[in-house]
């Protein structure tokens, strides 16, 4: 699973990545997280809308996150 934080040492983005990694269906998906100003951005590509939603649910309720922006692209 390729997960990267373009913000470098960001604990919130790292914690989000760990939550996503723990989801068996997302283990081999190309997803990464960025955190800025209380917003958590989910980016990457998955093969279904279900996996896109699953990634968003994995990070629901995280401390320090005011808004989730799910920019994951569904590619068939």
MDTraj code that builds the backbone (N, CA, C; nanometers):
import mdtraj as md
import numpy as np

residues = "UNK UNK UNK UNK UNK UNK UNK UNK UNK UNK UNK UNK UNK UNK UNK UNK UNK UNK UNK UNK UNK UNK UNK UNK UNK UNK UNK UNK UNK UNK UNK UNK UNK UNK UNK UNK UNK UNK UNK UNK UNK UNK UNK UNK UNK UNK UNK UNK UNK UNK UNK UNK UNK UNK UNK UNK UNK UNK UNK UNK UNK UNK UNK UNK UNK UNK UNK UNK UNK UNK UNK UNK UNK UNK UNK UNK".split()
xyz = np.array([
    [0.0843, -0.1172, 0.0000],
    [0.0000, 0.0000, 0.0000],
    [0.0885, 0.1231, 0.0000],
    [0.0660, 0.2109, -0.0934],
    [0.1469, 0.3299, -0.1018],
    [0.0743, 0.4441, -0.0324],
    [0.1277, 0.4884, 0.0791],
    [0.0709, 0.6002, 0.1526],
    [0.1808, 0.7018, 0.1750],
    [0.1528, 0.8253, 0.1410],
    [0.2531, 0.9289, 0.1554],
    [0.1890, 1.0516, 0.2168],
    [0.2638, 1.1271, 0.2897],
    [0.2191, 1.2561, 0.3404],
    [0.3065, 1.3619, 0.2774],
    [0.2463, 1.4505, 0.2004],
    [0.3253, 1.5551, 0.1379],
    [0.3578, 1.6643, 0.2378],
    [0.2989, 1.6592, 0.3564],
    [0.3270, 1.7589, 0.4585],
    [0.4432, 1.7174, 0.5470],
    [0.5047, 1.6041, 0.5190],
    [0.6203, 1.5617, 0.5964],
    [0.5812, 1.4981, 0.7276],
    [0.6206, 1.5622, 0.8376],
    [0.5970, 1.5052, 0.9699],
    [0.4649, 1.5587, 1.0234],
    [0.3561, 1.5051, 0.9794],
    [0.2245, 1.5478, 1.0249],
    [0.1577, 1.4300, 1.0947],
    [0.1428, 1.4416, 1.2246],
    [0.0891, 1.3309, 1.3027],
    [-0.0535, 1.2958, 1.2643],
    [-0.1347, 1.3951, 1.2287],
    [-0.2734, 1.3685, 1.1911],
    [-0.2788, 1.2898, 1.0612],
    [-0.2006, 1.3295, 0.9620],
    [-0.1972, 1.2565, 0.8352],
    [-0.1435, 1.1155, 0.8566],
    [-0.0424, 1.1020, 0.9407],
    [0.0137, 0.9701, 0.9694],
    [-0.0876, 0.8808, 1.0401],
    [-0.1622, 0.9379, 1.1357],
    [-0.2646, 0.8605, 1.2064],
    [-0.3755, 0.8173, 1.1110],
    [-0.4119, 0.9043, 1.0175],
    [-0.5134, 0.8703, 0.9179],
    [-0.4650, 0.7561, 0.8301],
    [-0.3396, 0.7623, 0.7885],
    [-0.2830, 0.6554, 0.7056],
    [-0.2855, 0.5217, 0.7789],
    [-0.2547, 0.5252, 0.9077],
    [-0.2554, 0.4019, 0.9858],
    [-0.3966, 0.3435, 0.9961],
    [-0.4958, 0.4292, 1.0144],
    [-0.6342, 0.3812, 1.0197],
    [-0.6743, 0.3159, 0.8880],
    [-0.6351, 0.3769, 0.7785],
    [-0.6675, 0.3223, 0.6462],
    [-0.5940, 0.1900, 0.6250],
    [-0.4690, 0.1832, 0.6678],
    [-0.3898, 0.0599, 0.6527],
    [-0.4517, -0.0584, 0.7259],
    [-0.5223, -0.0309, 0.8335],
    [-0.5820, -0.1380, 0.9132],
    [-0.7068, -0.1983, 0.8484],
    [-0.7566, -0.1368, 0.7435],
    [-0.8737, -0.1883, 0.6734],
    [-0.8283, -0.2916, 0.5697],
    [-0.8686, -0.4175, 0.5872],
    [-0.8215, -0.5227, 0.4954],
    [-0.8514, -0.4945, 0.3477],
    [-0.9654, -0.4357, 0.3181],
    [-1.0020, -0.4094, 0.1780],
    [-0.9192, -0.2967, 0.1165],
    [-0.8556, -0.2174, 0.2011],
    [-0.7778, -0.1040, 0.1516],
    [-0.6277, -0.1295, 0.1545],
    [-0.5887, -0.2467, 0.1993],
    [-0.4475, -0.2762, 0.2222],
    [-0.3590, -0.2558, 0.0995],
    [-0.4106, -0.2789, -0.0195],
    [-0.3272, -0.2689, -0.1396],
    [-0.3720, -0.1572, -0.2340],
    [-0.4447, -0.0608, -0.1809],
    [-0.4922, 0.0503, -0.2625],
    [-0.3935, 0.1671, -0.2561],
    [-0.3935, 0.2476, -0.3605],
    [-0.3055, 0.3648, -0.3679],
    [-0.3795, 0.4848, -0.3090],
    [-0.3603, 0.5048, -0.1784],
    [-0.4272, 0.6135, -0.1065],
    [-0.3234, 0.6845, -0.0204],
    [-0.3279, 0.8163, -0.0166],
    [-0.2430, 0.8912, 0.0740],
    [-0.3228, 1.0050, 0.1355],
    [-0.2694, 1.0647, 0.2399],
    [-0.3395, 1.1671, 0.3169],
    [-0.2544, 1.2919, 0.3285],
    [-0.3215, 1.4051, 0.3301],
    [-0.2573, 1.5340, 0.3552],
    [-0.3436, 1.6072, 0.4567],
    [-0.2796, 1.6793, 0.5477],
    [-0.3521, 1.7510, 0.6515],
    [-0.3063, 1.8960, 0.6514],
    [-0.4030, 1.9877, 0.6462],
    [-0.3699, 2.1302, 0.6478],
    [-0.4882, 2.2084, 0.7042],
    [-0.4618, 2.2882, 0.8046],
    [-0.5635, 2.3773, 0.8591],
    [-0.6888, 2.3060, 0.9081],
    [-0.6745, 2.1905, 0.9680],
    [-0.7902, 2.1166, 1.0172],
    [-0.8616, 2.0345, 0.9120],
    [-0.8167, 2.0445, 0.7877],
    [-0.8770, 1.9666, 0.6789],
    [-0.7879, 1.8470, 0.6475],
    [-0.8515, 1.7324, 0.6345],
    [-0.7799, 1.6105, 0.5976],
    [-0.8199, 1.5744, 0.4552],
    [-0.7231, 1.5697, 0.3667],
    [-0.7466, 1.5387, 0.2265],
    [-0.7101, 1.3938, 0.2007],
    [-0.8031, 1.3185, 0.1452],
    [-0.7772, 1.1810, 0.1027],
    [-0.7551, 1.1843, -0.0470],
    [-0.6455, 1.1274, -0.0920],
    [-0.6120, 1.1292, -0.2346],
    [-0.5674, 0.9907, -0.2772],
    [-0.5784, 0.9655, -0.4059],
    [-0.5352, 0.8381, -0.4601],
    [-0.6356, 0.7815, -0.5578],
    [-0.6269, 0.6507, -0.5810],
    [-0.7150, 0.5833, -0.6758],
    [-0.7586, 0.4494, -0.6199],
    [-0.8865, 0.4189, -0.6369],
    [-0.9431, 0.2900, -0.5967],
    [-1.0357, 0.2423, -0.7079],
    [-1.0648, 0.1113, -0.7152],
    [-1.1476, 0.0589, -0.8241],
    [-1.2987, 0.0636, -0.8002],
    [-1.3448, 0.1145, -0.6835],
    [-1.4903, 0.1188, -0.6613],
    [-1.5281, 0.2309, -0.5661],
    [-1.6546, 0.2741, -0.5768],
    [-1.7062, 0.3763, -0.4866],
    [-1.7130, 0.3225, -0.3431],
    [-1.7333, 0.1936, -0.3282],
    [-1.7365, 0.1316, -0.1958],
    [-1.6033, 0.1533, -0.1237],
    [-1.4913, 0.1318, -0.1918],
    [-1.3602, 0.1496, -0.1303],
    [-1.3324, 0.2961, -0.0999],
    [-1.3812, 0.3848, -0.1848],
    [-1.3674, 0.5285, -0.1593],
    [-1.4382, 0.5643, -0.0296],
    [-1.5593, 0.5156, -0.0125],
    [-1.6363, 0.5417, 0.1081],
    [-1.5728, 0.4740, 0.2294],
    [-1.5215, 0.3542, 0.2124],
    [-1.4574, 0.2817, 0.3216],
    [-1.3366, 0.3589, 0.3755],
    [-1.2602, 0.4196, 0.2875],
    [-1.1451, 0.5003, 0.3299],
    [-1.1917, 0.6194, 0.4129],
    [-1.3000, 0.6817, 0.3715],
    [-1.3527, 0.7962, 0.4451],
    [-1.4052, 0.7534, 0.5818],
    [-1.4719, 0.6416, 0.5869],
    [-1.5243, 0.5903, 0.7145],
    [-1.4109, 0.5527, 0.8099],
    [-1.2987, 0.5073, 0.7556],
    [-1.1860, 0.4657, 0.8394],
    [-1.1301, 0.5818, 0.9208],
    [-1.1412, 0.7033, 0.8700],
    [-1.0830, 0.8178, 0.9398],
    [-1.1892, 0.9035, 1.0091],
    [-1.3128, 0.8595, 1.0102],
    [-1.4218, 0.9357, 1.0733],
    [-1.3941, 0.9575, 1.2219],
    [-1.4203, 1.0779, 1.2683],
    [-1.4094, 1.1104, 1.4099],
    [-1.2690, 1.1337, 1.4611],
    [-1.1743, 1.1566, 1.3722],
    [-1.0367, 1.1781, 1.4164],
    [-1.0214, 1.3144, 1.4832],
    [-0.9456, 1.3160, 1.5919],
    [-0.9148, 1.4416, 1.6606],
    [-0.8306, 1.5305, 1.5694],
    [-0.8567, 1.6591, 1.5721],
    [-0.7801, 1.7537, 1.4929],
    [-0.8283, 1.7693, 1.3503],
    [-0.9348, 1.6966, 1.3146],
    [-0.9886, 1.7040, 1.1783],
    [-1.1250, 1.7731, 1.1832],
    [-1.1333, 1.8885, 1.1202],
    [-1.2580, 1.9642, 1.1155],
    [-1.3395, 1.9244, 0.9928],
    [-1.2693, 1.8947, 0.8834],
    [-1.3346, 1.8619, 0.7571],
    [-1.2545, 1.7554, 0.6839],
    [-1.3260, 1.6623, 0.6210],
    [-1.2623, 1.5604, 0.5373],
    [-1.2958, 1.5934, 0.3920],
    [-1.1933, 1.6004, 0.3098],
    [-1.2106, 1.6230, 0.1662],
    [-1.1671, 1.4941, 0.0972],
    [-1.2648, 1.4199, 0.0457],
    [-1.2365, 1.2915, -0.0168],
    [-1.2140, 1.3114, -0.1662],
    [-1.0882, 1.3263, -0.2033],
    [-1.0497, 1.3456, -0.3433],
    [-1.0021, 1.2156, -0.4076],
    [-1.0379, 1.1024, -0.3477],
    [-0.9997, 0.9730, -0.4061],
    [-1.0754, 0.9530, -0.5370],
    [-1.0034, 0.9148, -0.6390],
    [-1.0602, 0.8927, -0.7717],
    [-1.0970, 0.7453, -0.7897],
    [-1.2150, 0.7221, -0.8417],
    [-1.2577, 0.5850, -0.8727],
    [-1.2214, 0.5569, -1.0181],
    [-1.1354, 0.4586, -1.0369],
    [-1.0948, 0.4194, -1.1724],
    [-1.1417, 0.2783, -1.1981],
    [-1.2082, 0.2570, -1.3076],
    [-1.2672, 0.1276, -1.3395],
    [-1.1663, 0.0415, -1.4010],
])
top = md.Topology()
chain = top.add_chain()
for i, resn in enumerate(residues, 1):
    res = top.add_residue(resn, chain, resSeq=i)
    for name in ("N", "CA", "C"):
        top.add_atom(name, md.element.get_by_symbol(name[0]), res)
traj = md.Trajectory(xyz[None], top)
